[in-house]
């Protein structure tokens, strides 16, 4: 399911730069990451996309996939700047990431994510369903 971007935007098959990544997380309302976390984590992406607003050169949307390349994949860091939302940018990023998994991973790959309320409709459009009560997401933060 390829999703076209509106005119004036470019989808880039790569992680955003560290500064853009940190700004996007903060401005889109995701939990802020530190520079140290971004520098260590971004190269570990199995796949990544970001969207550039051509007129300004600004990175305005992103998403990444972490995974083992065969069975397990997790969609992370889905974010669109508020002033660029409702234009299909998140749809295009997610569709492109899922297409890469379909193309490059063996059939039957397991893809998961943690869905905050604003993104749930987007994820449902791409085939994601809630797993509760059979399974629930769990998390911890290490000091």
N, C-alpha and C positions, 0 to 999 in steps of 0.2 A: 504494500500500500504506500506508494510514493505520494507525498503531499507537496504541491507546488507552493513556493513562497510568493508573497505579494511582490509586486515590482518595487525595487529599491532595497531589497535584502539579498544577501548571499549566504548560502549554507556552506560551511567549511568543515571538512572531515578531519578535525584535529582538536586537541584540547585548546581552550583559550589560554592566553598568557596569564601568568600568576596574578598580575595586578587586576586584569579584567575579571578573572575568576573570583578573587576576593571581593571586588566591588559588586559583581552580579549577585553573589550570595547575600551580601549585606543589603543591597538595595531591593532585592526581590523578596526579602523577608525570611530567608533561610538562616539557620544558625550560623553566625559568623565563624570562619575558619581562620587560623593563624597563617602567617607567611610560611612558617616551618612546615605546617601540615600540607599546605598547597604545594610547596616545592617537593616534598616527599611523595605526596599522593598522586599528583597529576600524571607523572610518567608511568604509573601503574595501571592506567586505564586500558581496558581491553579494546574499547572503542570510545570515541568522543565526537561530538559535533558542537559547533557554536555558530551563531548567526551574527553577521555584521550588517549594520545599517550603512549602506553604501555612501550616502551623502555626507554622513558625519564620520565614518570610519569606526564608529563605536561598536563594541561587542554588546549585543542586546539580549541574547538568549543562549542557553547552553544545555547540555545533557551529557552524561557519561555512562558507560557500562563497565562494571567490574566483573571479571569472570575467569573461569579456568579454561575456556576455549572449547569445552566439550559438553559439559552437562549443566553447570550452574552459572547463571548470569544475574547480576543485580543492577537495575537502573538507578542511578544516583544523580544528584546535582541538577535536576531539572529546574530551570529558572528562566523567567522572562522578565525584563524590566517592566514595571507597571505601565509606563507610557507607551509600550510596544505590545501590550497584551491585547487579546481579542482580534488578532490578525492572522492566526494560524501558525505562528512561529513554533510554539510548543508542539503542535501536531506534526510539523515538518521535522523537527529534531527527533521526536520519539519514533516516528515512522521510519526515518532513515536509520536510526540505531537498531530497531527491530529487523529491518531489512538486512542489515549486515549480519545479525545473528542468524537469520534464516539462510543467508547465502554461505556463511563461513563455518557454522557449527553443524555437527551431526544432527539428524532429525531427532526430535523429542527433547530438545533443550528445555530446561526449567528456567524461566525468567521471573524474577520477583522484584518488588519494590515496596517501599513504605509510602503510603499515599496520605498526604495532608488533605484536609477538606477541599481547598481550592483546586487541586489537581485530579480529584476522583473522577469527574466526568470525562476528562481527557483520557485517563487510563482505561476507563470502561469502553470508550470508543475504539480502543486498540486491543480489546479482548481480555483485559485484566478483570478478575473478579475477586471479591473479598473472600478470604479463606476461613474466617471465623464462622462458626465456633470450632471447626475441625482443627484448625491451627491458628495461632495468633503470632504477630510479630513481637519480638522481645528485644530489648536493647540495654546496654549499660555504657557508661562513660568511665574510662579509667583515669585515675589522677595523673 
